[in-house]
Amino acid sequence: METLDPGAAIPGYTAPVHRALTEQILLGGAPRSVAIVNGTLAGAVGLGLRLWLVGLLIWAVGHAAAVWAARRDPQFLEVGRRHMRYPAFLRA
């Protein structure tokens, strides 16, 4: 009797995985949601409060930080959300 190796591929059973299903959606190298929130905040400060330089500074620093974090871990936002949701320790 022949046993199958769990890591071996079975002939005829393949499924294509497209890059769009596995990669994060980035805007200028930053995650899409972070880039939108950052741009909205910078626009509100720059246009609403008429502080152009402060708005540009908020956008540049926020976007640079988001790009840096996305290069280190493209899913840093999901990891951060999960980290905040679960307690620091679990009682056994």
C-alpha positions as CSV (number, residue, x, y, z in Angstrom):
1,M,0.0,0.0,0.0
2,E,1.4,3.4,-1.0
3,T,1.1,6.4,1.3
4,L,0.9,10.0,0.0
5,D,3.3,12.6,1.1
6,P,1.3,15.6,2.5
7,G,3.7,18.0,0.8
8,A,3.6,16.4,-2.6
9,A,1.6,17.9,-5.5
10,I,-1.3,15.8,-6.8
11,P,-1.3,15.7,-10.6
12,G,-4.3,17.4,-12.2
13,Y,-5.3,19.4,-9.1
14,T,-3.9,22.9,-9.4
15,A,-5.5,26.3,-8.9
16,P,-4.0,29.6,-10.1
17,V,-3.6,32.2,-7.4
18,H,-3.6,35.7,-8.8
19,R,-1.3,38.4,-7.4
20,A,-4.3,40.7,-6.8
21,L,-5.7,38.2,-4.2
22,T,-2.5,38.0,-2.2
23,E,-0.8,41.4,-2.3
24,Q,-1.9,44.5,-0.3
25,I,-3.4,47.5,-2.1
26,L,-0.9,50.3,-1.9
27,L,-1.1,54.0,-2.8
28,G,2.3,55.5,-3.3
29,G,3.8,52.6,-1.3
30,A,1.5,53.1,1.7
31,P,-1.5,51.0,2.5
32,R,-4.6,52.4,0.8
33,S,-6.6,53.1,4.0
34,V,-3.7,54.8,5.7
35,A,-3.0,57.0,2.7
36,I,-6.6,58.1,2.5
37,V,-6.8,58.9,6.2
38,N,-3.5,60.7,6.1
39,G,-4.4,62.7,3.0
40,T,-7.8,63.7,4.5
41,L,-6.3,64.8,7.8
42,A,-3.6,66.8,6.0
43,G,-6.2,68.3,3.6
44,A,-8.4,69.3,6.6
45,V,-5.5,71.0,8.3
46,G,-4.1,72.6,5.2
47,L,-7.4,73.8,3.7
48,G,-9.7,74.1,6.6
49,L,-7.4,75.8,9.1
50,R,-5.4,77.5,6.3
51,L,-2.1,76.1,7.7
52,W,-0.6,75.0,4.4
53,L,2.9,74.2,5.7
54,V,1.6,72.2,8.6
55,G,-0.8,70.3,6.3
56,L,2.1,69.5,4.0
57,L,4.3,68.5,6.9
58,I,1.6,66.2,8.3
59,W,1.1,64.6,4.9
60,A,4.9,64.1,4.2
61,V,5.7,62.7,7.7
62,G,2.6,60.5,7.8
63,H,3.1,59.1,4.3
64,A,6.8,58.5,4.9
65,A,6.1,56.6,8.1
66,A,3.4,54.5,6.4
67,V,5.7,53.6,3.5
68,W,8.5,52.7,5.9
69,A,6.1,50.5,7.9
70,A,4.6,48.9,4.7
71,R,8.1,48.0,3.5
72,R,8.9,46.2,6.7
73,D,5.5,44.4,7.0
74,P,2.8,45.0,4.3
75,Q,0.1,43.8,6.7
76,F,1.2,46.0,9.7
77,L,-2.3,47.6,9.9
78,E,-4.1,44.2,10.4
79,V,-1.4,43.0,12.8
80,G,-1.8,46.2,14.8
81,R,-5.6,45.8,14.9
82,R,-5.3,42.2,16.1
83,H,-2.7,43.2,18.7
84,M,-5.1,45.8,20.1
85,R,-8.1,43.5,20.2
86,Y,-6.6,40.6,22.2
87,P,-5.4,41.0,25.8
88,A,-1.8,41.0,26.7
89,F,-2.2,37.7,28.5
90,L,-4.6,34.9,28.4
91,R,-5.8,33.3,31.6
92,A,-5.6,29.5,31.7
